[in-house]
Amino acid sequence: MRHQTFAYQQSRRRFLKRSFAALAAVSLPAVYDATSYAARIGRRPSQLKIVDIKRKTVRVEYREIPRRAMDRELPHWRYAELFQVELLSGTVGIGETLLYYTWGATQDDDVERAIGRNAADIMWDDSLGAGLQMALFEAVAKTGGVPVHRLLGHQVYDTTPLSWWNIDTPPEDLLAECLEAHSLGYTAYKTKGRPWYDVWKQVEMVGEKLDSSFKVDMDFNDTLLTADLGIPILKELDEYPQCDIYESPIPQGDIPGNARIVKEIRGKVAMHYGTPSPSDVAKSNCCDGFVIGGGASRLMKQAHTAASIDRPFWLQLVGTGVTAAWSLQFGAVLTHATWPAVNCHQLYMYNTLTEPIRVREGLAAVPTSEGIGYEIDWNLAEKLQVDKPESRPEPKRLLRTTWPDGRVMYTASNGTVNWMLNPARKPGNMPYFERGVDTRQLPDDGSARWTELYNLAQKGPTMVKE
């Protein structure tokens, strides 16, 4: 991991030696893998029977600066579903699903088929959805009096790196978020690289205020389009020592193009695990590491495959503080989870946990207490509770993009999530990356002109003379 020093990596190795020595000293088995340890707990069916599952939908408001960006593209990330799974023993496990950005949302029939079952027997079933699976693991771990990571494998780290995250923003907002992150102990910030913002000014402003120990990672989601177009931009960003990792600069299926980028730039290249296949990654060297997330079974399989080809990765498990606490447990056992995890819990005005996850020099401590090591603030949850939306909230949004030469472009929401991003993934739909470009959301003022522009821009990015 680039933002960690060599000295820190050495300290982790020393931790491992001390940990295994301590295990031997107290005559504990050296292996606490998912199969053997969970199986021992699983022999207690009278304690592990699931007797009740409670769900509560909450709406968690964004902080002021993230709100400006998230209202533009991701207003629906406000909605989370909190879980409580009660076992016959009385033990209660907690979990969370970010309802409209998740690898799997728990449905009513998932709850019905879990009731009455042994929690240890079904907790590895990813089809149960994020919040329910998380709560099952926590309940089983609490029954055994151990942290969740004891059910996942060997503990190899006592701390795990965390990143601060926000979607693409104007340069001044990006700088403000980086300064906030730095003040709270973070050393990495992950954002989006987009042709409707000045990416050069973004990193330039960070470089004026923060030294090279603070890193900015940029996810382009294919918008650099090709190696020929993207490499000159990436080389210019490489001149800023704060720039560290570039995610999906061009389409991931372009193996030769990505391999060329890896070869020609200083920064590292990340890809979402799966395309290309890990074997093709190993053969072609088309990326330096992965983005890995999903359910516990899928996540562990992908993480171990990444380790087998010696590729580090970001743990990307997104939600409020509950999901971030869950992510810490995986960071404890996965050898190659050395890039700062992306959990996005810093977006929110309220901490859903009774205690915040504290970060020091970019690292958060792996909890040693039972379960996920944190508790939900249920008093706050009561205040934030809302009815579960029948579908993803989809307010009307209109964006105005401007360039220094006077060009103006309007883009409008159209019922899809990536209505701004998808056009930028194909050449010709909007201008490519340029200096001086800026984008702002235009609130619906009820005027005929706003409605006219909204209806026009729903067809796609529209250049307008003003």
Secondary structure per residue as TSV (DSSP state, phi and psi in degrees):
chain	resnum	aa	ss	phi	psi
A	1	M	-	360.0	126.1
A	2	R	T	-66.2	-35.8
A	3	H	T	-82.1	-3.7
A	4	Q	S	-95.6	144.1
A	5	T	-	-82.4	162.6
A	6	F	H	-61.3	-35.7
A	7	A	H	-62.1	-37.8
A	8	Y	H	-67.0	-40.2
A	9	Q	H	-59.9	-39.1
A	10	Q	H	-64.4	-37.9
A	11	S	H	-65.6	-33.2
A	12	R	H	-65.2	-40.1
A	13	R	H	-63.5	-40.3
A	14	R	H	-63.8	-37.2
A	15	F	H	-59.6	-43.8
A	16	L	H	-59.8	-45.1
A	17	K	H	-61.5	-42.7
A	18	R	H	-64.9	-39.2
A	19	S	H	-63.5	-47.4
A	20	F	H	-68.8	-33.7
A	21	A	H	-64.8	-39.9
A	22	A	H	-65.0	-39.7
A	23	L	H	-60.4	-44.5
A	24	A	H	-64.1	-37.0
A	25	A	H	-65.2	-32.1
A	26	V	T	-99.6	11.3
A	27	S	T	62.1	30.6
A	28	L	-	-87.3	149.6
A	29	P	-	-62.3	143.5
A	30	A	S	-76.2	-15.2
A	31	V	-	-113.5	122.3
A	32	Y	-	-122.2	66.2
A	33	D	-	-84.6	168.6
A	34	A	H	-61.2	-34.3
A	35	T	H	-75.3	-55.0
A	36	S	H	-70.2	-45.1
A	37	Y	H	-72.3	-44.3
A	38	A	H	-63.4	-35.1
A	39	A	H	-64.1	-38.0
A	40	R	H	-65.0	-42.6
A	41	I	H	-66.5	-36.8
A	42	G	T	-65.7	-10.1
A	43	R	T	-79.1	6.8
A	44	R	-	-111.9	62.8
A	45	P	H	-60.4	-30.9
A	46	S	H	-65.3	-28.2
A	47	Q	H	-86.8	-29.8
A	48	L	H	-97.1	0.1
A	49	K	B	-65.8	131.3
A	50	I	E	-80.9	120.4
A	51	V	E	-110.2	-19.1
A	52	D	E	-158.8	144.1
A	53	I	E	-133.6	118.8
A	54	K	E	-108.9	143.7
A	55	R	E	-131.7	140.9
A	56	K	E	-139.7	124.1
A	57	T	E	-89.5	132.0
A	58	V	E	-125.2	152.4
A	59	R	E	-116.2	112.1
A	60	V	-	-106.8	117.5
A	61	E	-	-72.8	149.0
A	62	Y	B	-77.2	156.1
A	63	R	-	-66.4	166.6
A	64	E	H	-59.0	-51.2
A	65	I	H	-68.7	-49.4
A	66	P	H	-58.6	-31.3
A	67	R	H	-59.5	-38.3
A	68	R	H	-61.7	-38.1
A	69	A	H	-82.8	-43.7
A	70	M	H	-69.6	-34.1
A	71	D	H	-61.0	-29.4
A	72	R	H	-68.3	-42.9
A	73	E	H	-127.0	-30.0
A	74	L	-	-130.7	55.9
A	75	P	G	-65.1	-22.1
A	76	H	G	-79.1	-6.9
A	77	W	G	-70.7	-3.2
A	78	R	G	-70.1	-20.1
A	79	Y	E	-98.8	122.5
A	80	A	E	-129.6	153.1
A	81	E	E	-115.4	122.0
A	82	L	E	-96.3	143.1
A	83	F	E	-121.2	146.6
A	84	Q	E	-131.9	118.6
A	85	V	E	-108.2	120.3
A	86	E	E	-105.3	131.8
A	87	L	E	-96.9	165.5
A	88	L	T	-58.9	-29.7
A	89	S	T	-69.2	-14.3
A	90	G	S	99.5	-10.1
A	91	T	-	-66.3	139.7
A	92	V	E	-123.0	128.7
A	93	G	E	-108.5	147.1
A	94	I	E	-113.3	154.9
A	95	G	E	-157.2	177.7
A	96	E	E	-155.0	143.5
A	97	T	E	-126.0	125.6
A	98	L	E	-77.6	108.1
A	99	L	T	-58.1	-37.0
A	100	Y	T	-115.6	20.6
A	101	Y	S	-153.5	85.2
A	102	T	-	-151.1	155.9
A	103	W	S	-75.9	-17.4
A	104	G	-	-171.4	117.7
A	105	A	-	-92.3	132.8
A	106	T	-	-69.6	131.0
A	107	Q	-	-103.4	168.4
A	108	D	H	-59.2	-38.6
A	109	D	H	-71.4	-23.9
A	110	D	H	-66.1	-41.1
A	111	V	H	-65.0	-44.3
A	112	E	H	-61.4	-41.9
A	113	R	H	-78.2	-12.7
A	114	A	H	-86.2	-32.5
A	115	I	T	-58.2	131.6
A	116	G	T	88.6	-9.1
A	117	R	S	-88.5	163.6
A	118	N	B	-77.7	121.6
A	119	A	H	-59.7	-37.9
A	120	A	H	-68.8	-25.1
A	121	D	H	-76.2	-26.1
A	122	I	H	-117.4	-0.9
A	123	M	T	-67.0	-20.6
A	124	W	T	-86.2	2.8
A	125	D	-	-83.0	100.6
A	126	D	G	-62.4	-24.3
A	127	S	G	-67.3	-11.5
A	128	L	G	-72.6	-15.5
A	129	G	-	94.5	162.7
A	130	A	H	-61.3	-56.2
A	131	G	H	-65.1	-41.0
A	132	L	H	-68.9	-43.9
A	133	Q	H	-61.9	-43.5
A	134	M	H	-58.1	-46.1
A	135	A	H	-66.6	-34.7
A	136	L	H	-64.2	-47.0
A	137	F	H	-58.7	-43.4
A	138	E	H	-65.4	-40.4
A	139	A	H	-64.6	-42.4
A	140	V	H	-65.6	-43.5
A	141	A	H	-62.8	-41.8
A	142	K	H	-63.7	-36.5
A	143	T	H	-61.8	-38.3
A	144	G	H	-83.8	-5.5
A	145	G	T	69.9	31.4
A	146	V	S	-132.9	161.6
A	147	P	B	-66.6	155.8
A	148	V	T	-55.7	-35.3
A	149	H	H	-63.5	-19.0
A	150	R	H	-67.4	-22.2
A	151	L	H	-85.8	-12.6
A	152	L	H	-96.9	-28.1
A	153	G	S	155.1	-161.5
A	154	H	-	-66.0	136.0
A	155	Q	-	-79.8	123.5
A	156	V	-	-115.0	-17.1
A	157	Y	-	-132.4	144.6
A	158	D	S	-99.9	-7.0
A	159	T	E	-136.2	161.0
A	160	T	E	-142.5	143.4
A	161	P	E	-77.1	141.2
A	162	L	E	-124.2	145.2
A	163	S	E	-110.5	151.8
A	164	W	E	-88.1	144.1
A	165	W	E	-135.0	143.6
A	166	N	-	-154.3	150.2
A	167	I	-	-66.0	174.6
A	168	D	-	-57.6	140.3
A	169	T	-	-141.9	164.5
A	170	P	-	-58.5	152.5
A	171	P	H	-53.6	-39.7
A	172	E	H	-67.0	-34.2
A	173	D	H	-72.8	-38.4
A	174	L	H	-60.5	-45.1
A	175	L	H	-61.7	-44.6
A	176	A	H	-59.5	-40.4
A	177	E	H	-68.0	-39.6
A	178	C	H	-63.5	-41.1
A	179	L	H	-65.6	-39.8
A	180	E	H	-63.5	-44.9
A	181	A	H	-59.9	-46.4
A	182	H	H	-61.5	-39.2
A	183	S	H	-66.1	-22.5
A	184	L	T	-101.7	13.7
A	185	G	T	97.4	1.0
A	186	Y	-	-81.2	149.6
A	187	T	-	-123.2	8.7
A	188	A	E	-144.8	142.7
A	189	Y	E	-133.2	128.2
A	190	K	E	-112.4	134.3
A	191	T	E	-143.8	-170.0
A	192	K	E	-110.4	140.1
A	193	G	-	-97.5	121.1
A	194	R	-	-135.5	146.2
A	195	P	T	-71.7	-7.4
A	196	W	T	-96.5	7.8
A	197	Y	S	-131.5	156.3
A	198	D	-	-83.0	96.4
A	199	V	H	-68.2	-28.5
A	200	W	H	-67.6	-45.6
A	201	K	H	-66.4	-34.4
A	202	Q	H	-56.6	-53.3
A	203	V	H	-76.3	-28.5
A	204	E	H	-62.5	-43.6
A	205	M	H	-66.3	-36.8
A	206	V	H	-65.2	-43.1
A	207	G	H	-62.4	-26.1
A	208	E	H	-74.8	-21.4
A	209	K	H	-113.5	-25.5
A	210	L	S	-127.6	140.9
A	211	D	-	-80.1	-176.0
A	212	S	T	-70.6	-7.8
A	213	S	T	-73.6	-17.0
A	214	F	S	-98.9	127.9
A	215	K	E	-111.6	144.4
A	216	V	E	-116.1	120.1
A	217	D	E	-106.4	136.5
A	218	M	E	-126.2	123.5
A	219	D	E	-97.8	115.3
A	220	F	-	-91.5	-14.5
A	221	N	T	48.0	45.6
A	222	D	T	78.2	-1.1
A	223	T	T	-75.2	-7.9
A	224	L	T	-78.3	-9.9
A	225	L	-	71.8	-58.7
A	226	T	S	-141.1	161.2
A	227	A	H	-62.3	-40.7
A	228	D	H	-60.0	-42.1
A	229	L	H	-77.5	-38.4
A	230	G	H	-81.1	-35.1
A	231	I	H	-58.2	-45.3
A	232	P	H	-57.7	-38.6
A	233	I	H	-68.1	-45.4
A	234	L	H	-63.5	-36.3
A	235	K	H	-65.6	-35.7
A	236	E	H	-69.0	-39.8
A	237	L	H	-67.3	-32.7
A	238	D	H	-58.4	-23.8
A	239	E	T	-68.5	-18.2
A	240	Y	S	-92.7	115.8
A	241	P	T	-63.0	-16.3
A	242	Q	T	-71.3	-25.0
A	243	C	E	-74.4	130.0
A	244	D	E	-126.3	-56.4
A	245	I	E	-129.0	136.6
A	246	Y	E	-115.6	120.2
A	247	E	E	-95.8	135.0
A	248	S	-	39.8	59.8
A	249	P	S	-61.8	-37.5
A	250	I	S	-132.0	171.4
A	251	P	-	-50.6	133.3
A	252	Q	T	-66.2	-24.6
A	253	G	T	-70.9	-13.7
A	254	D	-	-82.6	80.4
A	255	I	H	-63.5	-49.1
A	256	P	H	-60.2	-41.2
A	257	G	H	-64.3	-43.1
A	258	N	H	-67.6	-37.5
A	259	A	H	-62.9	-38.0
A	260	R	H	-65.5	-41.3
A	261	I	H	-61.2	-46.0
A	262	V	H	-56.8	-40.6
A	263	K	H	-71.6	-34.2
A	264	E	H	-99.5	-12.2
A	265	I	-	-113.2	162.1
A	266	R	S	-79.0	-44.9
A	267	G	S	-63.9	163.6
A	268	K	E	-88.8	154.1
A	269	V	E	-112.4	128.3
A	270	A	E	-112.3	148.4
A	271	M	E	-135.2	148.7
A	272	H	E	-65.3	131.8
A	273	Y	T	-57.9	134.4
A	274	G	T	128.0	-45.4
A	275	T	S	-131.3	113.8
A	276	P	S	-69.5	171.5
A	277	S	-	-65.5	154.6
A	278	P	H	-55.2	-36.3
A	279	S	H	-66.0	-38.4
A	280	D	H	-68.5	-35.3
A	281	V	H	-61.5	-46.0
A	282	A	H	-62.6	-39.4
A	283	K	H	-72.8	-40.3
A	284	S	H	-97.0	-17.3
A	285	N	-	54.8	47.6
A	286	C	-	-89.3	-1.4
A	287	C	-	-157.1	160.2
A	288	D	S	-94.3	-18.2
A	289	G	E	-173.3	-178.2
A	290	F	E	-123.5	167.6
A	291	V	E	-109.6	123.0
A	292	I	E	-130.0	134.9
A	293	G	-	-158.9	-159.3
A	294	G	S	102.2	-166.1
A	295	G	S	-68.4	165.2
A	296	A	H	-58.5	-43.0
A	297	S	H	-66.5	-48.6
A	298	R	H	-64.4	-42.5
A	299	L	H	-60.7	-47.1
A	300	M	H	-64.4	-39.9
A	301	K	H	-62.8	-47.1
A	302	Q	H	-65.0	-40.5
A	303	A	H	-63.1	-41.0
A	304	H	H	-71.5	-33.0
A	305	T	H	-66.5	-43.0
A	306	A	H	-58.6	-40.8
A	307	A	H	-64.7	-35.2
A	308	S	H	-67.2	-24.7
A	309	I	T	-108.0	16.2
A	310	D	T	57.5	50.1
A	311	R	-	-117.1	123.6
A	312	P	-	-70.6	169.7
A	313	F	E	-156.6	159.3
A	314	W	E	-85.5	132.6
A	315	L	E	-79.2	117.4
A	316	Q	B	-114.5	93.5
A	317	L	-	-127.1	107.7
A	318	V	-	-105.5	133.4
A	319	G	S	173.9	-158.1
A	320	T	S	-85.5	-161.6
A	321	G	H	-60.4	-26.4
A	322	V	H	-63.0	-46.7
A	323	T	H	-67.7	-36.2
A	324	A	H	-62.1	-40.6
A	325	A	H	-64.2	-40.0
A	326	W	H	-59.6	-42.6
A	327	S	H	-61.8	-36.0
A	328	L	H	-57.3	-34.1
A	329	Q	H	-66.5	-37.5
A	330	F	H	-72.3	-37.3
A	331	G	H	-60.1	-23.4
A	332	A	H	-71.4	-28.9
A	333	V	H	-115.0	-9.8
A	334	L	-	-100.0	114.3
A	335	T	T	-60.6	-31.3
A	336	H	T	-104.6	14.0
A	337	A	-	-83.6	59.6
A	338	T	-	-105.6	-5.9
A	339	W	S	-86.6	149.9
A	340	P	-	-64.8	124.5
A	341	A	E	-61.1	144.4
A	342	V	E	-109.5	103.8
A	343	N	-	-115.5	-19.9
A	344	C	-	68.6	8.1
A	345	H	G	-69.1	-13.3
A	346	Q	G	-73.8	-9.7
A	347	L	G	-65.8	-25.8
A	348	Y	B	-95.1	148.5
A	349	M	S	-68.3	-33.2
A	350	Y	S	-115.2	142.1
A	351	N	-	-89.3	119.6
A	352	T	S	-76.6	-5.1
A	353	L	B	-98.7	157.3
A	354	T	S	-71.0	-23.1
A	355	E	S	-133.3	140.7
A	356	P	-	-74.1	155.8
A	357	I	-	-81.2	115.5
A	358	R	-	-94.1	142.3
A	359	V	E	-121.7	135.2
A	360	R	E	-133.6	123.9
A	361	E	T	51.5	40.5
A	362	G	T	84.1	0.0
A	363	L	E	-122.6	142.7
A	364	A	E	-113.7	141.1
A	365	A	E	-71.2	139.4
A	366	V	-	-76.8	124.3
A	367	P	-	-61.1	142.9
A	368	T	-	-102.3	-9.4
A	369	S	S	-79.9	169.7
A	370	E	S	-69.1	156.9
A	371	G	B	72.3	-143.1
A	372	I	T	-86.6	-2.7
A	373	G	S	86.0	1.2
A	374	Y	-	-137.2	161.0
A	375	E	-	-123.7	148.0
A	376	I	B	-74.3	140.6
A	377	D	-	-81.6	92.5
A	378	W	H	-72.0	-25.3
A	379	N	H	-64.3	-43.3
A	380	L	H	-66.1	-42.0
A	381	A	H	-58.9	-37.4
A	382	E	H	-61.6	-40.0
A	383	K	H	-71.0	-29.7
A	384	L	H	-92.4	-4.6
A	385	Q	B	-64.6	137.5
A	386	V	-	-138.0	167.6
A	387	D	-	-68.4	142.4
A	388	K	-	-68.4	126.0
A	389	P	-	-61.0	145.3
A	390	E	S	-70.0	-25.4
A	391	S	S	-153.6	171.7
A	392	R	-	-59.9	124.2
A	393	P	-	-58.1	135.7
A	394	E	-	-139.4	71.2
A	395	P	-	-68.7	155.1
A	396	K	-	-71.0	135.1
A	397	R	-	-136.8	139.3
A	398	L	E	-130.8	126.9
A	399	L	E	-113.9	143.1
A	400	R	E	-119.1	119.2
A	401	T	E	-109.9	133.4
A	402	T	E	-128.2	152.7
A	403	W	-	-123.4	155.9
A	404	P	T	-57.9	-26.4
A	405	D	T	-83.7	4.6
A	406	G	S	101.6	-6.2
A	407	R	-	-65.6	145.6
A	408	V	E	-135.1	135.3
A	409	M	E	-129.6	138.6
A	410	Y	E	-114.2	140.5
A	411	T	E	-135.1	138.9
A	412	A	E	-129.2	149.8
A	413	S	-	-63.0	148.4
A	414	N	-	-137.6	18.8
A	415	G	S	96.4	-9.0
A	416	T	S	-103.6	161.2
A	417	V	T	-73.2	-46.0
A	418	N	T	-99.6	44.6
A	419	W	T	-65.8	-24.9
A	420	M	T	-89.9	-37.9
A	421	L	H	-74.1	-47.6
A	422	N	H	-55.7	-42.8
A	423	P	H	-60.5	-32.3
A	424	A	H	-73.3	-11.9
A	425	R	T	-81.9	-6.4
A	426	K	S	-126.6	133.9
A	427	P	T	-63.9	145.0
A	428	G	T	96.0	-13.2
A	429	N	S	-80.7	-26.8
A	430	M	S	-157.4	161.7
A	431	P	-	-58.3	147.7
A	432	Y	-	-77.5	177.8
A	433	F	S	-54.5	127.5
A	434	E	-	-142.5	156.6
A	435	R	T	-75.5	146.0
A	436	G	T	86.8	-4.0
A	437	V	-	-73.7	147.7
A	438	D	E	-149.0	152.6
A	439	T	E	-136.2	138.3
A	440	R	E	-138.5	149.4
A	441	Q	E	-83.7	137.8
A	442	L	-	-101.6	112.1
A	443	P	-	-61.5	147.3
A	444	D	-	-71.5	109.0
A	445	D	-	-95.5	6.4
A	446	G	S	80.3	2.1
A	447	S	-	-80.6	158.1
A	448	A	H	-65.4	-34.1
A	449	R	H	-65.3	-42.3
A	450	W	H	-60.9	-46.1
A	451	T	H	-62.3	-40.2
A	452	E	H	-61.5	-47.4
A	453	L	H	-66.0	-39.6
A	454	Y	H	-61.7	-47.4
A	455	N	H	-64.1	-37.6
A	456	L	H	-66.6	-44.8
A	457	A	H	-78.5	-12.6
A	458	Q	T	-64.0	-20.8
A	459	K	T	-75.0	-13.0
A	460	G	S	136.3	172.6
A	461	P	-	-51.5	127.1
A	462	T	E	-126.6	120.5
A	463	M	E	-80.2	133.2
A	464	V	E	-130.3	138.2
A	465	K	-	-87.5	129.6
A	466	E	-	-125.7	360.0
